[in-house]
Amino acid sequence: MRLTANMIGIDSPEVAPWVGTLGVVSGLAILLLFAITLLWSIQRMRARKLAFWVPLAAGGIAVVLALVIPMIALAGTPEIMQQLESDPSGSLDRMMQYLQSGGME
């Protein structure tokens, strides 16, 4: 969140205290998802059932989580949300300039 804030020109954003916990919990949830996927796939293969769809479905779930969780965390930083809502195209331009300059601003 701090990097995103720096990209759009906010020097010291206030990040909600629950954002760090959300990151840890979501990371552990993704690891658990992959472990369950591995075990379930092996179990299905040993039973001679189709198993190719299990990692595909888990990958889809992981992608959805990887898109939704940062949006929830972004909602925990009101300064960033206000900046993005008030000037969306300017914020996007500043992000692109930041990335093109290699983050040296």
C-alpha positions as CSV (number, residue, x, y, z in Angstrom):
1,M,0.0,0.0,0.0
2,R,2.9,2.3,0.7
3,L,4.4,1.7,-2.7
4,T,1.0,2.5,-4.4
5,A,0.7,5.7,-2.3
6,N,4.2,6.7,-3.3
7,M,3.4,6.1,-6.9
8,I,0.5,8.5,-6.9
9,G,2.3,11.1,-4.8
10,I,1.2,10.5,-1.2
11,D,4.2,10.6,1.1
12,S,3.0,8.9,4.3
13,P,-0.3,7.1,4.0
14,E,-2.1,5.8,7.0
15,V,-2.5,2.1,6.5
16,A,-5.1,0.4,8.7
17,P,-3.6,-2.0,11.2
18,W,-5.6,-5.0,9.9
19,V,-4.0,-4.8,6.5
20,G,-0.8,-6.6,7.6
21,T,-2.9,-9.3,9.2
22,L,-5.0,-9.6,6.0
23,G,-1.8,-10.2,4.0
24,V,-0.5,-12.9,6.3
25,V,-3.8,-14.7,6.5
26,S,-4.4,-14.5,2.8
27,G,-0.9,-15.8,2.1
28,L,-1.4,-18.7,4.4
29,A,-4.9,-19.4,2.8
30,I,-3.3,-19.6,-0.7
31,L,-0.6,-22.0,0.6
32,L,-3.3,-24.1,2.2
33,L,-5.3,-24.0,-1.0
34,F,-2.4,-25.4,-3.0
35,A,-1.6,-28.0,-0.3
36,I,-5.2,-29.2,-0.4
37,T,-5.1,-29.2,-4.2
38,L,-2.0,-31.4,-4.2
39,L,-3.4,-33.9,-1.8
40,W,-6.8,-34.0,-3.6
41,S,-5.2,-34.4,-7.0
42,I,-3.0,-37.3,-5.8
43,Q,-6.0,-39.0,-4.2
44,R,-8.0,-38.7,-7.4
45,M,-5.1,-40.0,-9.5
46,R,-4.7,-43.0,-7.2
47,A,-8.4,-43.7,-7.6
48,R,-7.9,-43.5,-11.4
49,K,-10.3,-40.6,-11.7
50,L,-9.8,-37.5,-13.7
51,A,-7.7,-35.0,-11.8
52,F,-6.6,-32.4,-14.3
53,W,-9.5,-30.1,-13.4
54,V,-8.5,-29.9,-9.7
55,P,-5.4,-27.7,-10.1
56,L,-7.2,-25.7,-12.8
57,A,-10.1,-24.9,-10.4
58,A,-7.6,-24.1,-7.6
59,G,-5.7,-21.8,-9.9
60,G,-8.9,-20.0,-10.7
61,I,-9.8,-19.6,-7.1
62,A,-6.2,-18.3,-6.4
63,V,-6.5,-15.7,-9.1
64,V,-9.8,-14.5,-7.8
65,L,-8.3,-14.2,-4.3
66,A,-5.2,-12.5,-5.7
67,L,-7.4,-9.8,-7.3
68,V,-10.0,-9.4,-4.5
69,I,-7.7,-9.3,-1.4
70,P,-5.5,-6.3,-2.6
71,M,-8.7,-4.4,-3.3
72,I,-9.9,-5.0,0.2
73,A,-6.5,-3.9,1.5
74,L,-6.7,-0.8,-0.7
75,A,-10.0,0.1,0.9
76,G,-8.0,0.2,4.2
77,T,-6.1,3.2,3.1
78,P,-8.5,6.1,2.7
79,E,-6.0,8.6,1.4
80,I,-5.2,6.4,-1.6
81,M,-8.9,5.8,-2.2
82,Q,-9.7,9.5,-2.1
83,Q,-6.9,10.3,-4.5
84,L,-7.9,7.6,-7.0
85,E,-11.6,8.7,-6.8
86,S,-10.8,12.4,-7.2
87,D,-8.4,12.1,-10.1
88,P,-8.3,8.7,-11.6
89,S,-6.6,9.5,-14.9
90,G,-4.0,11.7,-13.2
91,S,-3.2,9.0,-10.7
92,L,-2.8,6.5,-13.4
93,D,-0.5,8.8,-15.3
94,R,1.6,9.3,-12.2
95,M,1.8,5.5,-11.6
96,M,2.9,5.0,-15.2
97,Q,5.6,7.7,-15.0
98,Y,6.8,6.2,-11.7
99,L,7.1,2.8,-13.3
100,Q,8.8,4.1,-16.5
101,S,11.3,6.0,-14.4
102,G,12.2,2.8,-12.5
103,G,10.7,4.2,-9.2
104,M,13.5,6.8,-8.8
105,E,11.2,9.8,-8.1
